[in-house]
Amino acid sequence: MRKNVLITGGGSAIAQQAAIIWANRGYSIFVVDKEEKKAQAVANDLRVKGAKAVWSLGIDLTDIEAIGIMQEKVQNKMGHVDILLVAQGYLGEQKLAESSTDEAEKIITTNFTGAAVIMELVAKGMAERKQGVIVAISSVAGDRGRKTIYAYGAAKGALAIWAAGMRHRLAGQGVVVVTVKPGYVITPMTAAIEQKGMMWATPEKVAGDIIRAVDKRKTVIYTPWFWRWIMLVIVCIPNRLLNKLSI
């Protein structure tokens, strides 16, 4: 059955790979990104890949007023949303966020505030129709605050909690809320991080896990799977020991 998909942060590497899979299925896709040219480029590619219909929009995903305009445009073009993928993200610089309110605000609003507003707006229509799937890309960094990445981790952790609350609220209303917690992923956002190896996943791998989670109506996934157990260990480390580690 063909479906309507809305992707925010559609220019991200993970979102693009997920969109290609949905395009191959003949779904209709609305791509939203902060960079209009990037959104258009992704949309053009999806047309070639087999999407039934494709639209694109460039807006500031941290601007609440702009998000409201986006919703109107999506309704006018698609009518309704069957699947929402919230994929915008900004890693930022932890050290800079400790001294710069602008950097801290950008990390929080990109990864949490705008994403939460989008999820609530789309959820209203899904609840009225008693069907839909909302996918929020969080991060394993949100499972425990650590000095090397707590600004980004706090924002992504807040998004995971928001998604959990929505999941509880929408239980029994036909709407599924999926929280995705990737570990290290090789994307332009992490290009500045030198270490790459077995712990790192490709956008294709993460996107495949997202698609399977949507198809199977899962609620929380770690991707790759082994991050569930890695983070369980990290969460259980006593504070007195954690304070001696640089993780």
ChimeraX attribute file (.defattr): number of C-alpha atoms within 10 A of each C-alpha:
attribute: neighborCount
match mode: 1-to-1
recipient: residues
	/A:1	5
	/A:2	13
	/A:3	17
	/A:4	21
	/A:5	25
	/A:6	26
	/A:7	23
	/A:8	26
	/A:9	28
	/A:10	31
	/A:11	25
	/A:12	20
	/A:13	21
	/A:14	24
	/A:15	25
	/A:16	24
	/A:17	21
	/A:18	22
	/A:19	30
	/A:20	24
	/A:21	19
	/A:22	23
	/A:23	25
	/A:24	15
	/A:25	16
	/A:26	20
	/A:27	22
	/A:28	24
	/A:29	29
	/A:30	25
	/A:31	29
	/A:32	30
	/A:33	24
	/A:34	18
	/A:35	15
	/A:36	17
	/A:37	14
	/A:38	20
	/A:39	25
	/A:40	21
	/A:41	13
	/A:42	24
	/A:43	28
	/A:44	15
	/A:45	16
	/A:46	27
	/A:47	19
	/A:48	11
	/A:49	17
	/A:50	18
	/A:51	23
	/A:52	18
	/A:53	17
	/A:54	23
	/A:55	21
	/A:56	24
	/A:57	22
	/A:58	20
	/A:59	19
	/A:60	19
	/A:61	25
	/A:62	21
	/A:63	14
	/A:64	15
	/A:65	10
	/A:66	14
	/A:67	19
	/A:68	14
	/A:69	11
	/A:70	19
	/A:71	16
	/A:72	12
	/A:73	16
	/A:74	22
	/A:75	13
	/A:76	10
	/A:77	13
	/A:78	19
	/A:79	10
	/A:80	19
	/A:81	24
	/A:82	21
	/A:83	23
	/A:84	25
	/A:85	25
	/A:86	24
	/A:87	24
	/A:88	26
	/A:89	23
	/A:90	16
	/A:91	18
	/A:92	18
	/A:93	16
	/A:94	19
	/A:95	14
	/A:96	13
	/A:97	19
	/A:98	12
	/A:99	10
	/A:100	12
	/A:101	11
	/A:102	11
	/A:103	17
	/A:104	20
	/A:105	15
	/A:106	18
	/A:107	25
	/A:108	25
	/A:109	18
	/A:110	23
	/A:111	29
	/A:112	24
	/A:113	20
	/A:114	20
	/A:115	26
	/A:116	20
	/A:117	17
	/A:118	20
	/A:119	20
	/A:120	15
	/A:121	13
	/A:122	22
	/A:123	25
	/A:124	13
	/A:125	16
	/A:126	24
	/A:127	17
	/A:128	11
	/A:129	15
	/A:130	14
	/A:131	16
	/A:132	24
	/A:133	22
	/A:134	28
	/A:135	24
	/A:136	26
	/A:137	25
	/A:138	31
	/A:139	23
	/A:140	21
	/A:141	23
	/A:142	23
	/A:143	20
	/A:144	17
	/A:145	16
	/A:146	18
	/A:147	15
	/A:148	14
	/A:149	19
	/A:150	18
	/A:151	27
	/A:152	29
	/A:153	26
	/A:154	22
	/A:155	26
	/A:156	29
	/A:157	24
	/A:158	20
	/A:159	25
	/A:160	26
	/A:161	14
	/A:162	19
	/A:163	25
	/A:164	17
	/A:165	13
	/A:166	20
	/A:167	19
	/A:168	12
	/A:169	11
	/A:170	18
	/A:171	13
	/A:172	11
	/A:173	15
	/A:174	14
	/A:175	25
	/A:176	25
	/A:177	27
	/A:178	27
	/A:179	26
	/A:180	24
	/A:181	27
	/A:182	24
	/A:183	23
	/A:184	22
	/A:185	22
	/A:186	18
	/A:187	14
	/A:188	9
	/A:189	14
	/A:190	15
	/A:191	11
	/A:192	8
	/A:193	9
	/A:194	7
	/A:195	10
	/A:196	13
	/A:197	9
	/A:198	6
	/A:199	12
	/A:200	14
	/A:201	18
	/A:202	15
	/A:203	20
	/A:204	19
	/A:205	15
	/A:206	24
	/A:207	21
	/A:208	15
	/A:209	20
	/A:210	28
	/A:211	17
	/A:212	11
	/A:213	18
	/A:214	19
	/A:215	10
	/A:216	9
	/A:217	14
	/A:218	15
	/A:219	17
	/A:220	17
	/A:221	18
	/A:222	21
	/A:223	23
	/A:224	19
	/A:225	14
	/A:226	11
	/A:227	18
	/A:228	17
	/A:229	11
	/A:230	12
	/A:231	18
	/A:232	12
	/A:233	10
	/A:234	14
	/A:235	14
	/A:236	10
	/A:237	12
	/A:238	9
	/A:239	10
	/A:240	8
	/A:241	8
	/A:242	15
	/A:243	12
	/A:244	8
	/A:245	10
	/A:246	8
	/A:247	11
